[in-house]
């Protein structure tokens, strides 16, 4: 409670509101927040366990002030608390670091994939390849109907364009296509089926977005990923609904986190650091991460932000052990040496 008071977290909780409201007095949300946090620390994560602890655990009874909130009260409180967590969490961490008198200038970054609570084997793959094949069929069919003059030369044909072509197909006469009226009727029916399939593909592509290739029917935000601990085969070869969570640690404290849909850690570094900067108004002086974050874009980002990066590049271990030696070695900024000890000099192309 003292730490919550130092962090001014009570400002973001309406339990300390001084306005008098009619009806039964509300439970102080600062005390509810402290009780929920402490129950989570003790491993009591379910609402029923928290409700029971408010009656049987002297530590929780002290925090709540001998009030016994019900499980539904905790449920409503936690639901209302979710939008405020991005403000409360950094406020508490700032107070923690002030109390411990330690700086927040060195960060350690690592990520892990956590399985989502979604139905297994219900993932949907992004149908880009199927959509391209469907567009080729549409282009061939419209070519037989002499309606393919304004189609794109390559890529996906949108459903809007197919709908417009269906209207145009209704206006053509049977003598313009091979096979007469029967063939024209079948072509119109086939074009309508292609339209329905195109709408289905576009819906799936919209849900997936640009940066991922799958989603789950019961959790559209979850992505198909391979986890380290696979309870099916134990080899991490099966796909599961999961989220990629990046965690930033300083002096043993988790100071920031970033949840993404990326399957690889490489593209999450900049977003994780920007989240830290948004919360604390500063960039770290030093950043340590494993080779999973080693890329030119990440090194360039750290240099631009003035961050001293201790990040291995993916081939570092092979070069260090000699298993996969580096093909070239920089002698200075203008000269490199190959494995045959021949020097190469930068030249300008004419």
N, C-alpha and C positions, 0 to 999 in steps of 0.2 A: 504493500500500500504506500510505503514511503517512496519507493521508486516511481510508482505511478504518479504520485504527487509532484516529484521532482521533474518528471517528463512533461507535465501539463497535459497528460493524456485525457484527463477528465474534461477538458474543453471540447473534445470530440465525442463525448458520451453524454447523452441528454439526461442521464440519471441524476446529475447534479444541478438540473435546471431549477432556478429559484421561483419560477412562476407557479402559482397555485392553480391546480387543475381540479375540477369537480370529480367526485367519485372516490374510489379506494386509492390510498396513497401508492405511488409507484415504487418499486424496489430500486434502490440505488444501483445504477448500472456500473458504477466504478467497482462496487463490491462484487457484483455478478461477474464482471470481467476478471477480477483477481481470482475468484473461485474457479472459473473456467480454465484460466491459465494454469493454476496449481493442480487442478484435476488432470489436465493433459500431461503435466510433468510426472504425475503419479501413475500414468497409464490408464486413467479412467476416461475413456474417450466417448462412451455412449451416454446419451441423455439420462437413461435410468441410473447409470452408475454415478453420475454427477448429482442427481436428485437424492440418491441414497447417502452419498458422502456428506451432503448438507445436514443430515440428521445423525450420522454416526461418527464422522471424523472430526475430532476437536479442532484440527487446523482449519478445516473448511468452515466449521461453525463459527470460529473466530473471525474469519475473513468476511463472512456474510452477515455478521452481527446477530447471530441466532435467528436468522430468517430462513425459512424452508421453502424456497421456490420450487415449483413443480417442473417436471420435464418439459411440458409445453411452454413454460415461461422461458426456460433456457433455449428452447428451439426458436422461439420468436426473437430472443435477444441475439443469438448467434447469426440468424438470418439478417437482422438489421445491422449487424456489426461488419459483415463482409465488405460492403462498399467503403468502410472507414479504415480498413486494415492497412492500406497503403499509406495512410497518414499517421496512424497510431504506432505502427511498427518502427519507422525511423525515429519518431519522437522518443520512444522508450530506449532505443539503442543509443541515441545521443546522450540521454541521461545516464545510461550504463557506462559509457566510455568516460564521461565526466566524473562519475563516482569512482571508477577504477584508475583515473588519471593516466590513461594510455592513449596514444594517437591512433588515428584510423588512416594512416598513410600507406600501409602495405597490405595488399589483398592477395588472397589465394583463391583461385577459381577452379571449380570442378563441376561436372554435371553427372546426372544419373537419370535413367528412364524409369518412370513409375507407371505401373499398370493402371489403367482407368477401369472404373466399374461399369464395363460394357459387356454385352453379350458376345461370347467368343465365336469366331468363325463367321461373324456377320459384317465383315468389312467389305467395302465397295472400292474397287480400283478405278482410278481416273480413266475414262474411256477415250483417250485422245487418239490412239491408233485405230480403234473401231470407228470413231467419228470420221477420221480421214477416209477410211474404206467406204463408209456410208456415203460420204460426199462424192467419191469417185463413181459409185453406183448411180447417185442422183444425176451427176453430170452426163453419164452415158445414156440414162433414160431420157433426159431432156434433149440430148442430141438427137435421139430417134424421133422426138416430137418436134424438132426444129425450133427449140426454145432455149438453146444454150449459147446464144451469141454474146450475152452480157454476163456470163458466169466468170468467177475468178479463175485464173489459169492454174492455180494450185492452192492447197490449204483447205480449210473447212468451209462448207457452204452453210450459212446460217439458216435457222428455221424461218426467219422473216422472209428471206429470199425464196425459200421453198413454197411458203404460203402464197407469195405473189405469183410464182410459176403455176400453182394450182389454179388460181383465178384465170391466168392466161390459157391454161390447158382446157378450161371449160368453153373457151371461145373459138378454139380451132375446129375445123371440120374434119370428118373421117377421111376424106380423099387426100388429105395432106400427109398421112402416115401410112406406112406399109402395113397391110392387114385389114384395113378398113375400120368399120365401127367397132367390131369386137375387140380388135387389138387396141384401139384408142381407149375403150372402156377399161381394159385391164391395165393400161399404162396409168390412167388416172387413179385407179384403185391402188396401184403399187406406189405412186407418188404420195398418196395420202398416208400409207403405211410408213414410208420413209420420213414423212413429217413427224409422225408420232415418235419414231425412234430418235430423230434429231432432237426433239424437245426433251426426251429422257436423258440423252447424252449431255445436253446443255445444262440441265438441272444438276447432274452429278458433277460436272466441271465447275459450276458455280459454287457448290458446296465445298469442293476441294480447294478452290482458289489456285493461285499461281505457283505457290512454293511447296506443294506437296502432291502426292499421287494417290492418296487413299483416305477414307474416313469410315466410321462405323455407323451402322444403321441406328443403333440405340444411343450413340454419342457422336454427333457430327464433328465435334472439336477434337476427338481422339484420332490418332494416326497409327497405322500399322507399323510396328517397330519390333526389332529383335531385342529381347531383354537378356541381361547377364545370367539371370537365374530362370531357366526354362523348366517349368514343372511337368512338361510333356516328355521332352527327350533329354533335358539336362545339358544340351549342347548349344542353346541359344540360337537355334535355326528356325524356330517357328515364329510366326507373326502374332503379335498381341496388340490390343488397343492400349496405347500408352501416351504419356506426355514426357517431353524432355525438359528437365528442371535444372537450371544453372544456379549454383549457390556460391556466394562470395563470403569469404571468412577473413576476419582480421583479429589478431590476438586471441584466437580461440572462440570468437563470437561470430555467429552468422549475422552479417550486416545488410545483406541484400539477396534477392532471389529473382529469377526470371524464368517464367514457364513459356515454352514454345512448342511448335509442332515440327521443328526441324529434326530430321533423323541423325544429322551429324552435328558435332559440337562446333565445328569451324565457323559456321555463320552466326553463332549466338554470342560471340565474345563482345562485339561492339554494342549490341542491344543490352547485354547484361551490365556493361560499364555505364552506358547512358542511363539505365535505371538507377544505378548507384548515384550518378551525378544529379539526377532529378531529385532524389531523396535528400542528399546531403550537401548539394551545391559545390562539390569539389570532385576532381579526378584524383585517383591514387597516385602516389609517387612511384610505387613499385608494384608490379603485377607478376605473379608466379602461376603458371599453368602447364599442363602436360602437352605432349606432342600432338594431341588431338586438336589443339587450337593453333598449331603452327601453320601459317599461310602468309603469303605476301600481303594480302589485304589487311590482316590483323596486325602484322608488324608495322605496316604503313599507318594504320589507325593509331597505334600506341605512340608512334613517333610524332604524329600530328598533335596529339593531346598531351605531349610531354610526359608520357609514362615510360619508366624504365622497365622493359619487358624481359622477364626470365621465362621464355617460352621455347621449348625445343621445337625444331622442325622435324617432320616425320622421318627423315632418313638419318637423323642424328646418331641413333644407336648403332645402325649398321656402319656408318663411317667411323665411329669411335672404336668399335671392335675390329674393324677391318673386314667384316663379312661382306659388306657392300661399300667398297671404298668410293670416295668422291671422285668423279671424273675430272674435275678441275679444282684448283685451289687458287684463291686470290692472293697475289703477292702484295699488291697495293691497289689503289683505285683504278689504275690503267692497265695492269698486267695480270694475266692468269697463267698458271702452269698446269699442264696435263699430266697423266700418269707416266708418260714417257719423258718427263722433265723438259718438254719443249714449251717455250714461252709464246703466248699469244698477245697481240697488241690490238687495241680497239682501232677500227678503221671507219672512215666515213664513206657511205654509199653515194655514188655519183647519181 
